[in-house]
Amino acid sequence: MNKFNRSYSLGVTNTDQVTVTYIQPPFTVEFEVYRNSFSSANIASFRIYNLAPATRSQILKDQYDFGSIRPIAFKAGYNNQLGLAFGGYVTQCWSAREGSNMITTIECFDGGYAFQTSITSMALPSGTPIAPTPGVNAPSIIGNLVASMPGVTLGAVGNYPGTTTRGTSLSGSTVDLLNQYTGNGFFIDNNIANCLNDSEALAGNPPIINAASGLLGSPVKEEKLISFSMLFEPTLQIGQLITLNSLTAGNFNGTHKVISLRHRGTISASVCGDATTEVGLLPGTFTQVSSTSVAAGVTGGL
């Protein structure tokens, strides 16, 4: 793929929590996005240059306005072929003058409301499975827990066998409960909740990462993890497999699981700037898991 003509579309929900303002070139945007498969919210920040006063007013958000839930989506790519690089919620948005420019800053998190506010109190009957059964709308512990989280939908659920042997009461932090039942395999990425064991990955055809696709420098390994930098690649997803093919570090070549992504750079019609993606990988042998086709959860009771 030729990585020229970077473009983006930043959709920000307005103060009315309904209307979406789309910010696109020729406005310059500086961005930094961090996503991971750990038990913490993903974060992103954006700096947009010289928006109109009306636009700045529409997307303004005070950090202490906890009742305003404002979705945001950052799509980016090349030649108008855009992929979702970040989907989440605005935590705060403000504008301030820097020299001759008016800069609008937006800070966001992905799944942050779910992490911060989700408290579970429910009862499930004896025989309830830990994981949902694909294609079957029935209560499950993982499914019901995810269903109780605001703004989150259920994605892939790996192999979590077993059923409850008696009526089960679930009470406490939803995130803590999900980590308990998934062995810390629970994570939220782009508002989708996935539950995967270390030996499981999202289903899909692994893309090849090499010099032709934008690999920069040599991959390195720290403890168990492999990391590398490449030209900005917004289509990569947490939990997917990639095939690494490095000419300078062939001992790291193979198919690995993406566990962290950091996108940073500038997209502008008037200002030159770099845009890169730092990728963290978990080596190993993986079973691919498709997204579940059942609803996030079905309410059950004793």
Wavefront OBJ file of the C-alpha trace (Angstrom):
o trace
v 0.000 0.000 0.000
v 1.297 3.490 -0.909
v 1.026 5.649 2.190
v 0.505 9.073 0.671
v -2.197 11.723 1.004
v -3.138 11.246 4.642
v -6.705 12.169 5.482
v -9.064 12.013 8.452
v -12.585 12.588 9.708
v -13.178 13.494 13.353
v -16.817 13.143 14.398
v -17.575 14.924 17.687
v -21.011 14.854 19.327
v -22.215 18.371 20.112
v -23.393 19.876 23.375
v -26.927 18.658 22.607
v -25.554 15.075 22.847
v -27.303 14.238 19.555
v -25.852 16.226 16.636
v -22.400 15.300 15.327
v -19.910 17.830 13.982
v -17.497 16.394 11.420
v -14.051 17.999 11.342
v -11.989 17.195 8.249
v -9.176 18.608 6.121
v -8.158 21.314 5.378
v -8.166 21.767 9.171
v -4.880 20.605 10.665
v -5.108 17.968 13.405
v -2.398 16.727 15.749
v -3.296 13.461 17.429
v -2.092 10.906 19.923
v -4.024 7.681 20.526
v -3.111 4.872 22.923
v -5.007 1.567 22.821
v -4.242 -1.682 24.624
v -5.622 -5.022 25.759
v -4.980 -4.311 29.425
v -7.632 -3.632 32.055
v -7.618 0.133 31.623
v -9.399 2.662 29.440
v -7.823 3.633 26.130
v -7.070 7.348 25.758
v -6.686 9.887 22.960
v -6.043 13.591 22.523
v -6.537 15.851 19.506
v -5.455 19.402 18.708
v -7.305 21.093 15.834
v -6.200 24.402 14.376
v -8.429 27.423 13.741
v -11.955 26.059 13.854
v -14.763 28.578 13.424
v -16.109 30.113 16.658
v -19.494 28.419 16.165
v -17.837 25.008 15.795
v -15.706 25.553 18.889
v -18.849 26.425 20.854
v -20.748 23.357 19.606
v -18.128 20.856 20.824
v -17.053 22.590 24.057
v -17.138 20.300 27.110
v -16.257 20.971 30.725
v -14.339 18.158 32.411
v -16.702 18.324 35.412
v -19.824 17.915 33.270
v -20.216 14.244 34.171
v -23.798 14.031 32.929
v -22.862 14.812 29.333
v -21.896 11.596 27.506
v -20.438 12.683 24.171
v -19.240 10.030 21.674
v -16.282 10.748 19.380
v -14.871 8.817 16.419
v -11.509 9.421 14.723
v -11.216 7.831 11.298
v -7.984 8.214 9.356
v -6.033 6.749 6.494
v -4.801 7.447 3.006
v -6.483 8.630 -0.207
v -9.851 8.822 1.602
v -9.672 5.121 2.562
v -10.314 5.643 6.264
v -10.229 3.198 9.169
v -11.422 3.703 12.743
v -8.327 4.664 14.715
v -10.235 5.590 17.887
v -13.812 5.404 19.102
v -14.752 6.608 22.553
v -16.104 9.548 24.540
v -15.044 13.158 25.117
v -13.808 13.920 28.626
v -13.144 17.593 27.996
v -12.835 20.027 25.107
v -11.604 23.621 25.172
v -10.035 26.236 22.904
v -7.180 28.661 23.558
v -5.018 30.945 21.462
v -1.392 29.950 20.861
v 0.422 32.682 18.984
v -1.573 33.439 15.843
v -3.551 30.166 16.011
v -6.676 29.191 17.910
v -6.165 25.609 19.095
v -9.071 23.359 20.092
v -7.986 20.495 22.344
v -10.126 17.384 22.818
v -9.268 14.740 25.410
v -11.064 11.386 25.272
v -11.222 7.880 26.616
v -12.609 4.618 25.272
v -14.749 2.675 27.719
v -13.957 5.136 30.461
v -17.557 5.504 31.649
v -17.852 1.738 31.784
v -14.630 1.434 33.786
v -15.532 4.237 36.178
v -19.250 3.774 36.740
v -20.193 0.139 36.118
v -21.400 -1.551 39.288
v -23.149 -4.903 39.041
v -25.876 -6.286 41.258
v -27.675 -9.255 39.740
v -28.562 -12.887 40.367
v -28.293 -15.728 37.845
v -29.773 -19.214 38.152
v -27.951 -22.504 38.581
v -26.564 -23.810 35.286
v -25.778 -20.387 33.841
v -22.746 -20.692 31.496
v -19.675 -18.520 32.059
v -19.541 -17.491 28.376
v -22.402 -16.892 25.930
v -23.200 -19.604 23.409
v -22.897 -18.284 19.814
v -26.319 -17.832 18.260
v -28.177 -18.515 21.506
v -29.906 -15.691 23.375
v -29.632 -16.959 26.923
v -28.140 -15.611 30.148
v -24.395 -15.981 30.670
v -22.109 -14.444 33.251
v -19.867 -12.654 30.733
v -22.780 -11.631 28.522
v -24.844 -10.201 31.360
v -21.885 -8.355 32.852
v -21.040 -6.697 29.532
v -24.718 -5.854 28.955
v -24.711 -3.854 32.187
v -21.876 -1.573 30.975
v -22.999 1.732 29.374
v -21.963 2.413 25.791
v -20.255 -0.954 25.269
v -21.165 -3.852 22.974
v -19.989 -7.443 23.172
v -17.322 -8.558 20.718
v -15.281 -11.773 20.749
v -15.479 -14.172 23.684
v -12.903 -16.941 23.925
v -12.954 -20.320 25.577
v -14.343 -19.903 29.084
v -16.001 -23.240 29.828
v -18.209 -24.151 32.738
v -21.556 -23.307 34.282
v -22.681 -22.243 37.709
v -23.523 -25.132 40.038
v -25.920 -23.047 42.081
v -27.699 -19.706 41.909
v -25.027 -17.030 41.627
v -25.144 -13.476 42.906
v -22.870 -10.975 41.138
v -22.116 -7.827 43.089
v -19.371 -5.231 42.814
v -17.259 -3.563 40.149
v -18.268 -4.951 36.740
v -14.690 -4.655 35.458
v -13.326 -6.564 38.454
v -15.926 -9.304 37.971
v -15.132 -9.624 34.261
v -11.419 -9.861 35.023
v -12.185 -12.526 37.604
v -14.182 -14.693 35.197
v -11.855 -14.175 32.205
v -8.485 -14.445 33.927
v -7.805 -10.755 33.114
v -8.636 -11.387 29.465
v -11.277 -8.622 29.364
v -10.589 -5.397 27.473
v -12.531 -2.650 25.703
v -11.347 -1.354 22.327
v -13.324 1.138 20.233
v -16.330 0.615 22.546
v -16.300 -3.155 21.961
v -15.758 -5.509 24.898
v -13.644 -8.568 24.093
v -12.673 -11.454 26.363
v -9.664 -13.420 25.116
v -7.153 -15.734 26.733
v -3.457 -15.098 26.030
v -3.548 -17.916 23.465
v -6.557 -16.446 21.600
v -6.832 -13.673 19.002
v -9.517 -11.991 16.938
v -10.438 -13.890 13.791
v -9.182 -12.474 10.512
v -6.514 -12.674 7.844
v -3.258 -11.363 9.426
v -1.786 -8.461 7.409
v 1.909 -8.614 6.530
v 4.037 -5.914 8.149
v 7.299 -5.344 6.288
v 9.300 -2.502 4.745
v 6.842 -2.241 1.852
v 3.889 -1.754 4.223
v 5.689 0.857 6.327
v 7.916 -0.936 8.869
v 10.463 1.522 10.294
v 13.771 0.349 11.744
v 14.219 -2.975 13.480
v 11.765 -4.629 15.883
v 13.018 -5.100 19.425
v 12.092 -7.513 22.195
v 11.753 -6.597 25.852
v 11.053 -9.521 28.150
v 8.213 -11.394 26.373
v 6.964 -8.611 24.112
v 8.034 -7.490 20.630
v 7.637 -3.868 19.579
v 8.238 -1.865 16.427
v 7.332 1.406 14.731
v 5.765 1.847 11.319
v 4.191 4.503 9.154
v 0.754 5.427 10.507
v -1.548 2.410 10.176
v -5.026 3.122 11.598
v -6.559 -0.163 10.419
v -4.756 -2.285 13.028
v -6.931 -3.594 15.855
v -6.145 -4.687 19.402
v -6.295 -8.471 19.674
v -5.774 -9.198 15.967
v -2.887 -11.168 14.450
v -0.209 -9.670 12.205
v 2.625 -11.349 10.312
v 5.927 -9.591 10.939
v 8.544 -9.827 8.193
v 11.667 -7.835 9.062
v 14.848 -7.953 6.970
v 17.021 -6.787 9.871
v 15.525 -8.774 12.773
v 14.460 -12.034 11.194
v 14.511 -13.858 14.528
v 11.319 -11.977 15.450
v 9.493 -12.804 12.240
v 6.258 -14.728 12.464
v 2.600 -14.289 13.320
v 1.973 -12.436 16.585
v -0.926 -10.879 18.508
v -1.346 -7.087 18.743
v -1.703 -6.010 22.382
v -0.951 -2.276 22.176
v -1.076 0.548 19.628
v 0.110 4.134 19.873
v -0.791 6.415 16.965
v 0.695 9.891 16.892
v 1.308 12.561 14.297
v -0.116 15.365 12.202
v -2.562 15.360 9.314
v -2.634 18.643 7.451
v -3.077 20.098 3.979
v -0.680 22.937 4.802
v 1.858 21.703 7.375
v 4.392 18.908 6.941
v 4.477 16.397 9.764
v 5.107 12.768 10.539
v 2.502 10.186 11.504
v 3.560 6.864 12.998
v 2.175 3.840 14.789
v 4.005 1.992 17.558
v 2.893 -1.624 17.852
v 3.287 -4.015 20.800
v 3.068 -7.738 20.077
v 2.673 -10.920 22.081
v 4.423 -13.866 20.384
v 2.910 -17.325 20.529
v 0.510 -19.755 18.920
v -3.056 -18.492 18.799
v -6.585 -19.737 18.227
v -8.722 -17.245 16.320
v -12.061 -16.260 17.865
v -14.936 -14.661 15.950
v -17.194 -12.015 17.433
v -20.260 -13.417 19.115
v -23.552 -13.149 17.261
v -25.688 -13.044 20.404
v -26.843 -9.985 22.254
v -24.502 -8.701 24.938
v -26.620 -10.270 27.623
v -30.078 -11.482 28.496
v -31.414 -10.674 31.900
v -31.853 -13.744 34.066
v -32.837 -14.267 37.658
v -33.395 -16.875 40.310
l 1 2 3 4 5 6 7 8 9 10 11 12 13 14 15 16 17 18 19 20 21 22 23 24 25 26 27 28 29 30 31 32 33 34 35 36 37 38 39 40 41 42 43 44 45 46 47 48 49 50 51 52 53 54 55 56 57 58 59 60 61 62 63 64 65 66 67 68 69 70 71 72 73 74 75 76 77 78 79 80 81 82 83 84 85 86 87 88 89 90 91 92 93 94 95 96 97 98 99 100 101 102 103 104 105 106 107 108 109 110 111 112 113 114 115 116 117 118 119 120 121 122 123 124 125 126 127 128 129 130 131 132 133 134 135 136 137 138 139 140 141 142 143 144 145 146 147 148 149 150 151 152 153 154 155 156 157 158 159 160 161 162 163 164 165 166 167 168 169 170 171 172 173 174 175 176 177 178 179 180 181 182 183 184 185 186 187 188 189 190 191 192 193 194 195 196 197 198 199 200 201 202 203 204 205 206 207 208 209 210 211 212 213 214 215 216 217 218 219 220 221 222 223 224 225 226 227 228 229 230 231 232 233 234 235 236 237 238 239 240 241 242 243 244 245 246 247 248 249 250 251 252 253 254 255 256 257 258 259 260 261 262 263 264 265 266 267 268 269 270 271 272 273 274 275 276 277 278 279 280 281 282 283 284 285 286 287 288 289 290 291 292 293 294 295 296 297 298 299 300 301 302
